Amino acid sequence: LMITQRWGTNGEWYQANGINIKGHNGYDFKCFRGEPVYHSVDFEGKVKTEIDNRGGIGVRVNSIEPDPDLGYIQALYWHLEKVHPDIYDGKIINVGTCIGYGDSTGFSTGDHVHFGLKQITKTGRTLNSNNGYTGAIDPTTWFDNTFIIDVFDDLQAQILTLAQLIQKFIATFKGRK
């Protein structure tokens, strides 16, 4: 994934363009127009689709169960070309569900997906909406910094453990008939 704008950046630009936030209230990830976008936070959630006053198409996914640290959360995905045909208001989805397709709809300067997180009440009302980021929270701590090398190392350790178990099993039955 290529990040085109990080959390909290470009505050002066937003202010100069009449957007009253301290800085960017999410992460922007480069995508190709029409590229599938997937729900990326590991929680089961209820979908709410939206079109904003500038024609931006977005999907909000509200957690059904509270997170132990943050309570109820909402994942936001904006600037979509369109919502996936199987996605509708009230639908319950899990991580990995295709929710729509990337684009540059609304107040946008190029194809990307805006991803954000908010703490919400059980009914979906945004908490801390006056925090300077319209209630959004920095999603950086939610990113799983697992890289392919980490996956490979874990797999290698599991294979070694399995090989040792097989050797013990063979030794146990060696010589028995």
N, C-alpha and C positions, 0 to 999 in steps of 0.2 A: 504494500500500500504506500502510495506517495501522499504525504501530508502537504497540503497547499496553504493551510492557515491553522495555527495552533490556538489553544485556549489563551485568552487574556491579551492577545496581540492587537495592535492597530487601534487603540482607544481614540487617538486624535482623529483618525480618519472617520470613525463612526460618529464622533461628536460633530465634525465638520459637515457630515452628510445628514444631520438631523436625527441620528439614532442615539438615544440617550442611554448608552451602556458604557461601562468602564473599558471594555475591550471585547474581543470576540468571545461569544458565549458557547463555544463548542469546538469541534475539530472539523476541518474540511478535508475530505479525501478525494483526490483526483479520480475521475472515472470517465469512461467513454459514454457517449449518448446511447441510451438503451441498454447499458450494462446492468445485469441483475443486482439488486441491493437486498441484503439479508439482515434479518433481526440479529444483532450481534452481542446482545447482553444475555448472560445465562440466567434468565428467569422466564417463567410463564407469564404472559401478559395479555391484556385486552386491548384491541386495536381501536383507534380513532383516526379517521382520515380527515384531511383538511385542505382547503384552498384558501390562501391568505389574500389580502386586499391588493396584492401586486401580482397575483396569478401563480404564486408559488404553491407547489403541490407537496404535501408532507404527510407523514404517518407518525402518530404518537402511539407508543405501546406502554400501557400502565401495568405495573406489576400487580399480580393478584395476591401474593403473599408478601409480607414485609421483609426487607433485608435486615439481618441482625444488627448491622451498624447504622444504616441510613433510614430504615423504615420503608415506606412505599416509595418507589421510584418510577420515573417515566423516561423512556428512551425516545429521542426525536430524530427523525430522518427527513431532511428537506431538500428541495430543488429537484424533485423527481419528475421524470417525463410523464409517468402515469403510475397508478397503483396497480399491483398485480391483480388479475381478474378474480383470484380466489380470496382476496383480502377485502373485508368489509367491516363497517363499524360494529363493534361488539364481538368480533371473532377472537377466539383464544388461540394464541400462537406460542411457539417455543423458539429458542435460539436456533438459527439456521433456516428459518422460514423465509422464503423470498417474499418481500413486501412490495416491491416496485422496481422501477428502472431509472437509472441515473440520467440527469439532464442539467439544465441551467435555468429552471423556471423561477419566477419571482425576482427578488432583488439579488441578482447574481451576475458575476462577470465571466463565467465559463463553466463548463461541465464539471460538476463535483457533487458529492453528497455531504451535506452538513449533518454532523452527528452531535447530539447533545444529551445531557442528563439533567433531570430535575428531581428534587425531593418533593413528594406530593402527599396529600392526605389520602385516606382510603377511598374517598369519593372522587379523587383526581384534581383537587384544587392545589395549585402551586404554592409551596411554602417558601418563605424568604424571598418573595417577589421583588422586594426593594433592595436586594443585595448588590445592585449595579450590573447584574447580568441577567435581568428578567427572571430571577429565580434559578437559573442554571447553575450547576456545580461543575467543578473541574473534573472531567472524566479520566484524566491521566492515570489516577491511582487504580482505575478499573481495568486498564489495559493489561493483558496477560503477556508478559515479556518472554514468551516461550518461542524459541527459535528452532529451526530444524536440527541444529546441532544438539540442542537439549533433548529433543525427541529421540534422536539417534543414540545419545548416551544412555537414556532410560531404557531403550530397546536393547542395547548391548548388555546392560546389567541384567535385564530379565533373561536374555539368552544364556548368559553365564550361569545364572541361578538354575535355570532349567537343565543345562548340561550337567551341573553338579548333582541335581536330583536324579537324573537318568543314570549317572555313574553309580550312585548309591543303590538305586534300584537293581541295576545289573549285578553289582557286587553281592547284594542280598541273595539273589537267586542263582549265582554262579555255582556250578557244581551240583545243583539239585536236578533230579530227574523225575 
